[in-house]
Amino acid sequence: MTAEIKNLKTLQRVIFPEREQMDTVALYVDSGIATGVQLNTMNGALGSPNTGRDDDKSETAGTTSGGSSAETHAEDFIDRRSTLIRPGSRLSFATYFNAFPASYWKRWTHLTSVRLQVSTHGEGTVIVYKSNARGSLQRVESKRVTGRETSTFDLSLKPFGDGGWYWFELAAGTESLVLESAQWLGEDNGRTPGKITLQITTMNKQEFCLNNLRSLAEHREVLDHLQEILIVDQGSKKLQDEADFEEVAATLDGKLRIINQGNLGGSGGFARGMYEAVENGSDYALLLDDDVVVEPESISRLLTFADMCRKPTIVGGHMFDLYNRTVLHTFGEVVNRYRFQPDLPHTDQSLGHDFLQSNLRNTPWLHRRTDVDYNGWWMDLIPTSVIKEIGLSLPIFIKWDDVEFGLRAKKAGYHTVSLPGAAVWHVSWIDKDDLVGWQAYFHIRNRIIASLLHSPYERGGRLLRESSYADVKHLISMQYFTEHGRIMALRDILAGPDQLHRLLPQRLPEIRELTKRYSDAQFKEDIDSFPEPKMEKPPRNGRGFHAPSYKSLVPWALKTVSKQLVKPVKDEYRNHPQAHIAHQDNKWWRMSQYDSALVSNAEGSAVSWYKRDPEQLRDKLVESTKLTAQILREWPKLRQQYRAAASRITSFEEWKKTFDEHTESVITR
């Protein structure tokens, strides 16, 4: 028996989607019978989700191929806390936003048990389930309900060492059953709820910002937890100039402040948020990207979890695809220290999981607790006590700032938790290719800097080898602008850490200026602005393209580079592209076979002209190889330099100098 829980505190409330978010229903409720991952009792191997069950019965009950049921009726939602269950129907809360992530509460807080409280009106049954780390479903308890009553279930957290969830399901009888409210409760640790500075770094995303401000005003229970709402506006179009700004600002109880500053990138904006959160006495800084839609309940959940943690802990939310809203980006990320690259913690996990296709009960890897190295700054709650101890963001503009901060915090003894049930919808990276173009500079520079600071390997493991491979791929693909940026990055790494603050506002304009020199960086929306593609004969005599095998890769690369160095470009291909290549076909092994091609960008909105240039290939290959070799040779010295400078360049004092220089105005409403 579970001991009686006293001095209860709400940990998580059952919620339903906003009216304008009905395409996210699968993240909140699910219909049908309680099917889980089936295990072979002889060896524990995973079986079919419906092994041993009648498929027809599963479909009748409302399941569709392991996904969310088509029988969920969004029109039955009464409000954000209550819903109607139709006669003879069953509703499950084994969903992303409404299942209780028991293993996370066991691992990171002092709680040993929780209470589920379900208030209903009508006749039916409340059934409680749990899962283990393998995703195997186990029925815990059930209760028959009639009339208006509140059912309580005291539940132990003891068996959730490696993973597992709690959830409940409601089955209506011959008449409808109403869920009036439900919540998960835990023993209060006596701590006064912390105060948050909610900070958004923005650049010309006024509508996103205004919509999120409106949402905060509409959810007063969230607004009450906020000490300040801070917008760091680094754009050319200012939020305060929007027609609706004053009306929205007036609803925020005088908590809104805007700091207009020069473009210091994401790291400069988020560092400002951390700095101001400490200065105004907040307990936490909540960092949010500007191009997100927030599930408001997530803010309360992050705060409650952080307040209940045994020690100061960074608590982040997950990211769903803004344009495909049931798709989860990742369940958590770590850094592969040998490659020094973001990675998934477990081999059975996947990127881009769609809950509409496979629900929580039918996805075994979602039941294993995922421990992470960092959380993306699309939504990350950071205790100001941690910021005071380890400093602000590394001054690296964009890319790797959140990763490096998480690694730095972990080294200081402060963990990061990516908390299930707390999330934002964010513009997806599916329609972006930020390894090509102006962002390539920041990717490779900041990845190497982070490795110099945190890699356990003598010379960075495999990182520089992979970087040199990437140089070759970009060059044989005629991506000379991208490679120019990567070479700039290598030079800046060798120049040392003391210039990083100075470079914050400088490098992006300088990189953008380079686009005038490279046709592969000059985009036009109308493909007819370019000469018509034509080719006297197809590459490889029409045999098509394929990537070289691992065994043949080195000789293939040597042959390809040699050919591109010595083979002249025909005049007709200087004046006419050979083909138009769709973005998804823009692969190095394909592009290396052309002398000239029109290439679509990742968004599909514009086209640029790639032109082979043997001189560019020769000069850039020689320079990138020499610089990479120099970094490898000087790695021990560079590592010492960057590690010695880290605490200084992330300090409040150093950042204050940068802020003072680039602050344009401050507006309070």
N, C-alpha and C positions, 0 to 999 in steps of 0.2 A: 504493500500500500504506500502511496505517496503521502508524505507528511503535509499537514494543512499549511497552506501558504497565507501569510499575514502581510499587512501593509502593502497592498497590491498597487502596482503601477501598470498602466497600459503600455505594452511593448509594440503591438501591431494591431491595427484595426482592419477588418474586412471592408473592402471598398469596391466600387463599381466605376466603370469608365465615365468620363465626362461626356455630355451629349454629343459634342463634336468629335468624339474619339471612338465611335462605334466600330471602326475597323480594327480596334484593339481588344475586342471582347474576349478573344481566346487567351489573353494574358490575365484575365480576371475570373472567368468562370468556364466550366466545362461540363458537358452533359454526359449521361450514360453510366454504364456499370464501372465498378472500380477494378479495371484491369491494370496490372502492373507488369514489370519485367519478370518473366518466369525463369526459374533456375532449375537445371537438371540436378535432381537430388543425389545423383551418384557422384558427380564431379564438380558441381557448382557452376557449370558452364551456362552461358546465356542461351535461352531458347527463344522461340517466337513469342511475342507479347500475348498471343491468344492460344498458346499451346494448351491442348486439353479442353478447349472451350468451343462451344458451338458458334461458328462465325455468324450464322443468321441471327442468333440471339444478341450477339454483340452489336450488329447493325440495328436491330430493332430497338435496342436500348439507347442508341444514339451515338455510337462511336464510328468514326470514319477513318480507317487506315491509320490508327494510332494518333490521329490529329484531333483537333477540337471539333465538337459535334456541330452538325448543321441544324440541330434541333434547339440550340440555345436561342431564346427569344429576347432580344435586346429591349423590346418594347415592354417587357415585364419589370425592368429596373424602375424602382419607385423614386429613388434618389441615390446619392453617393454611398449610402450605408445600408439600403434595404432593397429587397426584390421580392417578387412573387414567384412561387413554384407552382406550376399548373397541376391539376389533379392527375395522379398517376405518373408524374414526371419525377426525375431525379436530377439534382444539380450538385456538381462537385466543385470544391474550392482547391483542388490539387492543381494550382496554377501559379504562374510566376509571381503575381502580386499578392495572392491570398493564401498560399501554403506558408507554413511557418518554418524557416530554415533552422531547425533545432540544433544541428551540429555546429553552426556558427556561434549560437548563444552558449552552447556548452564549452566550446574551445576558448572563447575570448572574454567571457563574463563570469561572475561568481555564481550565476544561477544554477541550481541543481534540478529545478522543476518549474513548470509553467502551468497556468490555468487557462483553459478555453471556456469562454462565456458566450453562449448563444441565446439570443432572445427571439422567440418566434410567436406567431399567432396562427392558430389553426391546428389541424391534425396531421401528424406525420412522424418521421423518424430522423433523429440526428445520429450519424455514424462517424466515428473517429478512426482514422487510419494513420499509420506511420510507415516509413520506408527505412531501409538500411543503406549503407554506402554503395551497395551493388544494385540498388533500385528495386529490391524485392519488397512487395507490398505486404503489410500485416495489419489485419483488423485489430483495433484496440478495444473499443467499447461502443455501445449504442444505447439510445434512450428513446422511448416512445413519448411524443409530446401531444398535448391537446390544449385547446384554449390559448390563452396568452400566458406564457411562462418563460423563465430564464433557466437554461440548463448549464451546469458547470461540470467540467472534467479536469481533474488534477492529474498532470502528466509528467512523468520523470524524464530528465534529460540524460540519464545514465548511459543508455545504449547508443549514443550518437557520437562516439569518439572519432570516427572516420568520415561520417556523413549521415545523411538522412533528413527527412522532413516529417512534420505533422501536418495533417489537414483534416477537414471534415466534409461530409456530404449530407445533403438533405433530400429525403424522399417524401413526397406528398402522398396522402391517402386518396380517398374518393373525392375530396374537396381540395381546393387550393390551400397552400401553406405559405405564409409570409415570413420571410426573414426580416426582422426589424433592425437588428444589429448583431454584430459578433466581433469579439476581440480576444487577443491573446494577452494575458497578464503575467506579471512576474513580481517577485518580492522587491520592493523599493529599497535601494541602497542608501536612501536618505540624502542623496546629493541634490542640491538645487539645480534644475535644468540649466544647462549652459546657454550663453547668449552667442549669437552668430552674426558675423559680418558676411552677408551674402554679396559676393563680388563677381561681376561680369566684365570681362575684357571684350570690347567690341570695336569693330571697324566697319562702318557703313552697313550695319545690320539693324537698322532702326526698328523695323516692323517686328522682328523677333524679340528685341528688347522690350518694346511696348507690350506685346502680348504676354510675355512672362511677368511683367510688372502688373498687368491686369489680373493675371492668375493669382499672384500673391495677395492682391487686395481682396480678391473674392474668397480667399481661404484665411480667415482671420486667425485660426489656431496656428497656422504657420507664421503669419506676420508677427504674432506675439512673441515668437522665439527670436526674432531678428532685432539685433541692436542697431544695425545699419544696413541699408541696401546701397552698395557702392558700384557705380558704373565707371569704369576707366575707359574713356572714349578716345581712341587713337585714330579715328577716321577723318575724312575730309568733309563728310556730311554729318552734322552734329545732331545728337538725339534731342537736345533741347529746342531745336528748330522745327521739330515735327509739329504738325497742326494739333495733334491730340495730346501732346506732351503735358501741358499744364493740367488738363483734365485728369489724366492718369496719375500724375504726381500728387494731386490733391487727395487721392484715396489711400495714400501710403503712410498716414499718421506722422508726417514730418521726418520719415526715416531715410529719405532718398538723398544721396549726394552724388554728384557727377564730377569727376576729375578729367578735364580735357588735357591730354598730354601728347607730345610727339609720338610717332610710331616707333615704339621700342619692342614690337613683336609681342607674342604671347607671353614670353618669359618676363618682359618688362611690365606688361599689364598685370599678370598674376603676382609678380613680386610686389607691385604696388598694393594689391589687395591684401597680401600677407602683412606688409608693413603697416597699413592703416588699421588692420584688425588688431594688431598688437598695440598700436598707439591709442586706439579708442577703448581698450580694456575688454574686448570681446574674448570669449573662451575659445572660439573657433573661427577660422576663415573657411567659408564654403566657396570654392572656385567653380565657376560655371562658364562654359563656352557661350558665345553669343548666338550661334545658329542652332539652338536646341529648343525643344518643347519639353517642359518639366512636368512629371507627375508630381503634383504638390505634396502628396502624402509622403513621398520619398524623403523630403527634407525633415519631416518629423521623425521618420524611421532612422535616418542617419544620426540625428541628434540623440535620440533615445538610446541607440546602440552604443554610440561613443561615450555617453554619460555612464553607461553600465559596464564598460570595459574595465578590466582589472588594472590596467595602466594606460597612460595616454596612447591612443591608437588612431592612425589615419583611416578614415572610413569612406570608401568611395562607392558610387553608384555605377550600375552597368549602362551600356549604350545600346539602344535599339535604332534600327534604320528609320529615319524620318519618312522616307518614301516607300517603305515596305514594313509597316509598323509592328508586325509580329515577328520580325527577324532580329535576333540577338547577335550583336557583333562578336563578343567573346564572353565567356563566363569568368575570365580572369587571365592575367598574363604574368609571365616571369621573364627573366633575361637569361638566354643561353650564354653562359660566361665564356665559353670557348670561341663561339662565333661573335659574341657580343651583339646579339640580335634578339628582339622580342620573340617570345615563343609561348606555346601553350603548355601548361604544367603537366598534362597527362596526354598520352598518345591517342586515347580514344575520344578526346574532345575535338570539336570542329568549330571552324569559323562560320558565321552566318547561319546559326540554327533558327529554323522557322517553327515556332510553336503551333502554327496553324497546320503544319504537316506532321509534327510529332510532339505530342503534349508531354507534360512533366512526367506523368505516370509511365510513359512508354519510352523514355529516353534515359537509359541507365547512368550515363556519365554525369547527368545533371544532379544526381543524388550523392555523388562523392564530393566532400568539401574541397574546394579549390583554394589553396593558399597561394598568395601572390607576392611579387616583389614591388609592385607599384599599381596605381590606378590612374587611368587617364584623367586629365584635368577638364574633361567635359562635365564632370561632377565629382568633386573631391572635398571632403570635410577634414580640415587639418587643425589639430589643437594648437592654439597659440603658444602653449608651453613648449611644444616641439619646435616651432619656428624660432622662438627665443634661443633655444639651445643649439640648433644646427644651422640657422641662418635662412636666408631667402633663396629664391630660385637662382640657378646659375645664369649669368647674363649671356644667353646664347640665342636670343631672338625667338626662334621656333624650333620644334623638333628636339626630342630627347630631354627637355627640361623636366617633364613630369617623371620620366624614367629615372633620371639622375637623382632627383629629389627623393624618390622612393628608396633607391639604393642607399643614399646617404642616411636617411632616417633609419633604415634597417641596420646599418652599420653602427648607429648610435643606440640601438636597442629598441627602436620603435617600429612596430609592424604596421603593415597596411592590410586592410580587409576590404575586398570587393563584395558588398553585401547584397545577396539576392533579395528581391522585393523593393529595391530602390533603384530608380533608373530615369534616364532622359531619352528622348528621341532626338537623334543628331543626324545632320547631313552625312550621308554615307560616303565612304572612300571608294566605293565600287566604281563611281564615275570620275575618279581622279587617278592620276599617275604622277605622284609627287616625287618619284625617283628620276623623272625626266623634266627638264625645264629649270626654272629659277630656284626651286626648292632643293635641287640636288646639292647645291653648295652647303646648305644647312644640314641636310641629312648626313653627309659623310663627315663634315667637320665636327658636328656635335656628337656623332657616334664615336669617333676616335677620341674626342676629349673625354667623354663619359668612360670610355675604356681605360684611358690613362689614369683616371681617378679611381676606378673600381675593379679593373680586371685583375684576377689573381694570377694570371699567366705572365711569365717573364717579359715577353714581347707582344702581349695582346692576343695570344692564341692565333686563331685563323683569320682575324679581322683584316689585316693588311693584305694577306693573300687574296681574300675575297674582293677587297677593294681594287686590287690590280686587275683581277678578272673583269670586274665591272667597267674599268677604264677601257679595256679592249672591246668589250661588248658595245659600249656607247660609240666608240670610234668606228668600228666596222659597220655600225648602223647609221652612220652619217649624222650623229647627234653631237655636233661640234660645240654648240652653245652649252649643252649640258656638261660636256667634258671641260670646257673653259671654267665653268663654275667649280667643278671638282678640283681642278688644279689650283684655283684661288684658295679653296678650302685647305689644301695641303700646305700651301705657303703660310696661311694664317696660323695653322697649328704650329708650325716651326717657329713662328714669330713669338709664341709664348702667350701666357694667360693675361698679362697685364694690359693688353689692348682690347679685351673683350667688351668692357663697358663703352669704350670709345667707338667700337665698331657697331654697336647696337643700332643707331639710327642711320648708319652710313652704307652698310653693305647692300641692302636691298635696292636702293636707288642706283648704286653702281652696277649691280648685276642686271637690272632692268635696262640700263643704258646700253649694255652689251648686245641686246637683241637687235640693234640696228646693224650689227656686223654679221649676223648669221641668219640665213634664210630659213633654217629649221626652227627658228624662234619667232618668225614673223607669220602671224595667222591672219587669214581672211575668211569671212563667213561664207562668201559666195565662191564655190569651186570654179565657176566660170571666169573668175578673175585671173585664173592661171591658164597657160596654154593647154590645149587638149592633149591628154596622155597618148603616146604612140610608141610602138616598139617594133623594130625590124624583125626580131625573133625573140621568143620568150627565153628567160634564163633557164639553164639546165636542159635546154632543148625540149621544154615543155613537160619534163618529168615530175614537176612539182617540188615542194620544199619539205624538208623534215630536219629536225634537230639532230646533230651528230651524236653518236653513242658515246658513252663515257670512255670507252676504250679508244675511240677514234678522235676524241675531242682535241687533244694536243696537236696531232698532225694536221687535223682540219683547220685549227686556228692558225697555225704557222703558214699553211698554204694560203688561207684566205687573206691574212695580213700581207703576206708577200705579194699576192696578186694585186691587192688594192694599192700597194706602194708603187708598183712598177707599171701597172696597166693604165695607160692614159684614158681619160674620159673623152668619149666622142663628142664632137661639137653639137650633133643633133640632140644629145642627151643633156647638154648644158642649156639648151633652149627649149627642150620639150621633156616633160617627165615621162618615164616609161610606163607608169601605172599609178593608180589611185589605191592606196592601202588603207583598209579600215583599221581602227585603233586596235581591235582585238587580234589583228594579224601583224601588228608592229612588233615582231620578234627579231632578236639579233641575228639568228641563223637565216631568217628570211630576208631581212633588209640588207644583209651583207652581199646578196647576189645582185643588187641593183646598183646602177650608177646615178639614178635620179628617180624620185618618186614623190607624189603628193600623199601626205599622211594626215588622217583625221586625228583631232585631239580626243582625249578621254571622254569629254562631255558630248562629243558628236556635234559641236556647235561651230567648228571652224577647221581650217585645213592649212598646213604649212608645206613648204617644198624642201625636201631633203635632197642635197646635191653632193655627190662624192667629190672629195678634194684630197688627192694624195699628199699634198704639202701639209694640210691641216692634220691629217693622220700621222705623218712622220713627226712633225714638231710636237704635237700634243702627246703622242705615245712616248717619245723620248723624255719630255719634261715630267710627265706623270710617273714614269718608271724611276727617274732619278730622285724625285721628291719622296716617293714611297720608300725607296731604298734608304734615303736619308732619315726618314722617320723611324724606320726599323732599326737602323744603326744607332740612332740617338734616343731610342725609346726609354732606356733607364734614366737618362738625364731629363727628358721631357716629363716623364712620370713624376720625378722628384719636383720639378718646377711647378707643375699643375697642382699636385697635392699640397705643396707648401703654400700656394696662393689661394687655394679653394676657400678657406675660412674667411680670408680678407675680401675676395671679390663677391662673396655672397653675404657679406656683413651688412647690417643696417646702415652703418656709416658710409660705406662705399655706394650703396644703392641710393642713399639720400642725396649724395652729390649728383647722381644721374637724374633723379626725380626733380631736384631743384632746377637743374639746367633745362629740362624739357617740359615742365609744367606750364600750360598755357592759361588755364583758368579753373576755378572751382565753383560749382553751383550747388546750393543746398535748397531743398524743397521740403 
